[in-house]
Amino acid sequence: MQSDKKRKMAPTRVILFSCGSYNPPTNMHLRMFGTYISFLIINISLFVNTS
């Protein structure tokens, strides 16, 4: 029986979804997604793979 400390959790996959028109995409659109990612990293301890 494994202890809770040794047991690894499955990674959580998150998809950022936003509706609307991004034509043309602006710096504020990119900044908005950057804010979403920062929130997830800080509050959920999420590892972000940008590749």
PLY file of the C-alpha trace (Angstrom):
ply
format ascii 1.0
element vertex 51
property float x
property float y
property float z
element edge 50
property int vertex1
property int vertex2
end_header
0.00 0.00 0.00
1.45 3.34 -1.03
1.41 6.34 1.24
-0.24 9.54 0.06
3.14 11.27 -0.13
4.57 8.68 -2.49
1.52 8.38 -4.69
1.73 10.53 -7.81
-1.30 12.34 -9.08
-2.16 12.24 -12.75
-1.41 15.54 -14.47
-4.36 17.84 -14.94
-4.91 19.02 -18.48
-6.40 22.45 -18.98
-7.60 24.03 -22.19
-7.94 27.79 -22.24
-11.00 28.64 -24.26
-12.28 32.08 -25.07
-14.97 33.02 -27.50
-15.14 36.20 -29.48
-13.40 37.82 -32.39
-9.63 38.11 -32.32
-9.19 39.60 -35.74
-6.74 41.23 -35.61
-5.15 39.78 -32.47
-3.77 42.56 -30.32
-1.32 42.77 -27.43
-4.28 42.91 -25.03
-5.57 39.56 -26.33
-2.16 37.98 -25.64
-1.98 39.69 -22.26
-5.41 38.29 -21.36
-4.23 34.72 -22.01
-1.02 35.43 -20.09
-3.16 36.50 -17.12
-5.15 33.24 -17.34
-1.96 31.18 -17.33
-0.51 33.14 -14.39
-3.70 32.55 -12.41
-3.56 28.81 -13.03
0.12 28.57 -12.10
-0.28 30.54 -8.86
-3.63 29.22 -7.62
-3.66 25.65 -8.87
0.10 24.93 -8.97
-0.25 24.03 -12.62
2.75 23.18 -14.78
2.40 24.90 -18.14
3.86 23.23 -21.20
4.12 25.83 -23.94
5.46 23.57 -26.66
0 1
1 2
2 3
3 4
4 5
5 6
6 7
7 8
8 9
9 10
10 11
11 12
12 13
13 14
14 15
15 16
16 17
17 18
18 19
19 20
20 21
21 22
22 23
23 24
24 25
25 26
26 27
27 28
28 29
29 30
30 31
31 32
32 33
33 34
34 35
35 36
36 37
37 38
38 39
39 40
40 41
41 42
42 43
43 44
44 45
45 46
46 47
47 48
48 49
49 50
